[in-house]
């Protein structure tokens, strides 16, 4: 910051009567000679500032000397000597002198200028007068002028020097105080701070004065006790440090509130003792508390992730596709395969290729190449996860099955895949279980096929004698009715009826045995299936005047023949068990249920479920028997009251279970029954 220049001296003028007349004489008669004399003497004493005029032509230098000489002589004539001195000094202070800058004049040059001026004026005295008294008076006035010139010049020089020093101090103070850290000078001998900038206040809360006042107790007062031995060892290391070399050191300092903060110091030797050993060091201390906290947090997160990856029953790894080297591989590699992860890090992809099953290697390489090509073509914002299944050899020599999920970890500046992240799961037990299940399913399919074949044969073989009993029984009734006594007719009718009932029973049992074999699920309109059943039952519905309504049932993935039979069995039951005193009403409704809601047990997993409700106002049943009515051959009423085989609801239950659902019933005697079906939608 610039300091305004003020006049150093008062404006009281000096009176030089003899020197004024002498100046007139020189100005009128010898100006050019005087200017030349000044130049000659300046060169004779080798005035340093002349170097700034070397590039100027001699004529221009002489002209400049004449102008300066004329101003000086005029000042003598007009008695303005002090004003002339002050004007010249102000031009110097404000860098207004021709060619020469303010800081380019030294103290010795001031003395040389005074000497040259006196000597040049004295050299012309004999031309002006030979009167002794006049000469003595002139010399006295010249000496008085030179004394005034020297005095004022030196005072101006000191003023400028003080100004420069203050400006430099102000600059240094601003420079240190605007530093991003604490600038300090530390005395290695006395173990105290010699200088500290004010940046220490916002960082540690102390003023520079408080730090200096700590003296030799500085280290113990503000440094962490555990760091002091390292600090002393650090100070000792400066013995081997060259000038200009910088050492870095991290330590903790206690702020004014008592809390410790981490700082990083950059230090070099500032001063040495006469014997060359380090005396003082200068340093810059940066507050790295936030950096340390971030580093600690990062390390904690890395340790946490490391523990998770090592504890996970999987192999987690990052791999450079260009170098073939692994950057990271979890302890799961040793846990699942018995090999050291370090061996993979040392040998890279070559180790993995050596333990891959040779039958899986060509396929795996091809799949990996396709996945990599696809990943390089995809936008960076899009995530691709590729799956691979293969075998690797355990350290004990057995092969284990693995499923690997791979994705892009990072890309190079060109946007191509650089590293990939793989997570590999041991699926050996799952694969072996699948193989066993496939074998069981194969055997079960063979068994089911044999059972179906047996059921058809058994059904045919059982129905054939029943068909003959029915046929011959009916012929006997037609030909012998009336020839036998009434009791004989009754017995024959019962035989024929029992044969028919047995024929139907065998058919129902065959239907039950075939339900689980049919898995031809297709999305079907349940409303269409109900309408088809209603057409089939149209005669029975009309006979009792039943009112059957639906709420426009949705579509669902079902086996059409089975669901058609389901609706037919349930509606037939409703018609069969209607009340005589009230017209039958049947309502078929539906709603969808969320997988997160309350659901009955036994359902197959699904995102949502369909609930079908078939409610009637028939004779109902006692709810105590609700769990029995779906059992095969279970009847709640006598055969003489209601005909049937006792298998119809068992078939319904089997159909619903084949669709991954459950069926339940509840009833109230003489009020009706409600059947509820819930199945995956």
C-alpha angles and dihedrals in degrees: 000000000000120000116215115250114239126190109270097208140036120263095243105139126224121230117230108171096166094041091051093057090044090052091052089053092051095044092052099041116015109026096124092044091049091050090050091048091053090054093046093052093044088055092044094056089040095236104207095219090064087081088076090061098049094100093054123092115254092243091056092048090050091048090051089050091050092053092049092046092049092052091050094048092046090052089054091048095047093040092243098127096130091046090051092050093047093047091052092047092049090051087052092049093048094044092245097131115112112266096339122097127217095254095043096080119085130198094255090056091058090057092046092052091052091049093049093049093050094045094048093050092046091051090063097046095092090055090054103044144345094200107122096212091049091048092050091049092049093048090050092051091046090051090048090051093047090049091051091046093050093045096049093041093052092047090050089048091051090047091052091045091052089048092051091046092050091047091049092047090048090048092048091048092050091045094052095041093051091050115118089236146024113295112201145161116219126196109224092194100049094030093228140114113261097183135010127175123227093257086089091073099065091040104043104006096239125119118231087248092056091051092050091047090058087071115173090354090067097102096048093042102055107016127085110258092230091055099050096084089052091047092053091048088049091054091051090055091067089078088078096040121110123221110274094023115125126214125199124214134172123206144143127261128190115235123215092270091057096254119129121233130190117241132183115214127204108196140175136169113282102178137005132207119247089266090058097250118134114272108167133013129205121212149171116222118199124198106241098167092115090046091051092048091049090047091049091048090048091049091049090051091047091049090047092050090045091053091048093049093045092047094046115099089234141081110251116187144160117214135191107223093200100050098030090228128131117231095191138008125174129233087254087086091067092038094054103029105022094235124122115253088221089064089059091047090051099043101030124196092346090073093051092048089052094057098040116108106260092226091057099043101082093046093045093050091050093048091047092050091051092048092049093049090050092048092052090053094050124088114262090241092060118086120217123190116192125195127213130180122198146129130261128191117248119221088254090061099255122119121239126200118236135186113205126198110200131188139165112278097183142335136226122249089272090059096249123132112274105167132017130203118221129191112189124192126197105238097168094119091046093050092046090047090050090051090050090046091050089052091048091048090050091052091043091052089051090048092047091049090050091047092049089049089048091047091053091047093044091046091050093045092047095044094049097068089039090053090053092047090051093045097047092040092054090048090051090051091050096045103031103035107126094017091080125059116263092260091057091051090052093050092050092050090051090051092052092045092049091050091052091047091049090050090054092045092054089050092051093048089051090051091053092050092051099047099086091046093065111079099158096133117179134164103265135175106248089199090060091049092051091048090053091051091048090054090052091050094041094114095050091045091052092046094061097027095240122182110215119178137172133196096232100280119225132237120270139173102263143139099259098211092050096047090046088055090045093056091042093052094047095045092044088053090050091051092045095049098043121132122253093218098053135042112253118253121189124184123192112193137164144198137176122245128206119238088232093057130085108291135174119259122260100046122139113242116272141148092244139001138219119228118201120191123195109187128176138175096228130125093297123195142248108279090223088077096047092109092052103052094078093054116105115262091007114140129181094192135047118265090237090060099044125013123223144105099254092239102094098090091040087058089050091053091048092051094049092048090049086060093051093255141112133233127205137175138204129182146182118209112253091000104073147260134267124206117197122197122189119184138155111281 
